[in-house]
Amino acid sequence: MIRDKKRQKYPINKEFFPLSLYTPTISPKSIERVNKLYRFPKSLYKDPSLNITTVKIPGYMDGEIELMLFMPVGIEKPAPCFYFIHGGGFVFEATSTHYRRAANFAKDGDCIVAFVRYRQGPVFTFPYPQEDCFAALVWLHDHAAEIGIDPDKIGIGGDSAGGTLAVTSCLMARDRGTDIKPVFQLLIYPFLDRRGGESYHKYTDTPVWNSTLSKQVNAIIDPHPEEIPLAYRSPVEADSLEGLPQAYIEVAEFDALRDDGILYSKLLQETGIDVEFHDTQGTMHGYDYVLNAPTTLLMQVLRIEYMKRKFSEC
């Protein structure tokens, strides 16, 4: 944890205490130590309203990755599918909160949720995360019938780095000439601009995440930027956003990545793509890790409403 008495104080809503005091340390050893603490909450297996299964699928460079499927009991098939990609700066594993969020998306959204466990830094640097997540999207689409999902009703989304990977998966599906057309992209405080906007330069010491941490992670995860297309490292710099799905975009107030979501929303709208934009107040990056905070509960309702509405429009 960063402990700096000179760190600026921000008027973050008290509903996020004590998470609002936490900031991770970024180093190979600290990443390894923290990842050992993150586990799938086994209590979810006891939820009588859910069936949860894990399949192993091909990943990038002949690797193998895991895809978890959260299926509401009794759901009518073929069902809509929400492909959810967890955040964590491209280096941290999914937290118990991510898994619980996936379960809630499945139960409240009346859909099957696919949750990918992609490979991360510092061992697997770019483009492993992007390629693994795209490979999982292709696998989902190609195996839709056996899973029981409708290949024309796949939505995609994620938080933070997961938002990046959701967008790059959409870009890859388009750029590589597939017939995969996600219904929507649901992005929660996503990282989308390697250059950083005004918020990036302003929020250098905010809790949970800030631009200082972004710089430290970038040195770990993207050591050879020349080896991956710019659009897959910084989606707002893509030559074109034509053909991408409509979007739900959510940003936090005291967040270095705030301007990423604002700019992406603007660029999509200028391209003629419909966007539902939410600017949360009194929030910091990762605020919804506090699952029972009033703001989190409200935004979860709005996310679910968006998903269900878009699936119903197909």
Secondary structure, DSSP 4 states (H G I P E B T S, - for coil): ----TTPPP----GGGTTGGG-----SHHHHHHHHTT----GGGGG-TTEEEEEEEEE-GGG-EEEEEEEEETT--SSEEEEEEE--STTTSPPPHHHHHHHHHHHHHHTSEEEEEE---TTTS-TTHHHHHHHHHHHHHHHTHHHHTEEEEEEEEEEETHHHHHHHHHHHHHHHTT-S---SEEEEES----TT--HHHHH-SS-SS--HHHHHHHHHHH-S-GGGS-GGGT-GGGSS--TTPPEEEEEE-SB-TTHHHHHHHHHHHHHHT--EEEEE-SS-BTTGGGSTTSHHHHHHHHHHHHHHHHHHHH-
